[in-house]
């Protein structure tokens, strides 16, 4: 668990990541842990399972469901449902871009 060490370091910080990293999976990365901690106040790194409609769209390489959950105002915290939809949308865009290569 490097999250607490990272947050406690008294210096400016910048996180970079390799989208093609084959060693550290995205749910276990420092970047994901920090984002989860800051946005949801959750320090336990547990990857929720995809809701059924998202799992189906990813398995078939289709677009995520078109009806996103309630989008919070800038002053509101993000919900897990919004993050799931956003992550699924990013993975879909990545798959489409990779298919064009």
N, C-alpha and C positions, 0 to 999 in steps of 0.2 A: 504494500500500500504506500505509494509515493505521493498521494494526493495531499495528505497533511503536511509532508515535508515541502512540497511545491508551494502550497499556500502560505506556509510559515517563512519561506525564504524572503529576506528583506531586500529585494532588488526588483528592477523592472523585469517583466517576463514576456516571452513570446513563445507560443506553441506552434510548431509546424508538424505536419504529418504527411506520410507517404500513402496516397490512396491505394497503392498496389502492395502494401505491406503484407507479407505472407506469414509473418511471425506473430505479430500482435493483432488480434481481431479488434475491430472497431468498438464493440461494446466493452472491451477490457482496456481500452487506451486511456492514457492520462487525459487527453482532450475530452473524451466522453465523460470521464469521471468528474472533471472540473465543471463541465457544462451542466451535468446532472446536479451536482452539488450547488452551484450558483443559481440555477433556474428553479429547481424543484425543492431545494433545501434537503435533498436526499443524498446521504453519503454512502449508502449501500448500493453497490453496482449489480443490480439484478436486471437482466434484459427481459422485459415482458414479452410474452408470445404475441405474434401479430394477430389482430382480430381476423376472423375467417375471411372476410372480403379482401383484406390486404394480402393475406397468404395466397389466396387464389390468384389475385392479379399478379403477384410476383412469380408464382409457379408457372403461369401462362405467358409471362412477359408482357402482360397488358398494362394499361395505365391504371393508377390507383383509383379507388372509388371517387366519383366526381363531387361528392358532397362532403367537404371538409367539416370537421366539428366547429363549434363556436370559436371564432378567432378572437383572442383576448385583445383588449386595448393595450397600448404601449406601457401603461402603468400597472397592468395586471400580470401575474405570473403565468408562464406557459403551463398548460396541462399536458399530461402524458398523451392524451388523445391527439392534441395538436402536434406534438413532437412525432408521434407515430405517423401521422399523415404527411408531415413535412419530410421525414426521413424516407418514406415510401416514394414520395414525389421525386426526391433527389436521386434515389436509386433508379427510378424509371428513366429520368433524364440521362443518367450515366450510361444505362444500357442502350438507349437510343443513340447517344453520341458514339459509343464504342462500336455499334453496328454500322455506323457511317464511315469508320476508318478503313 
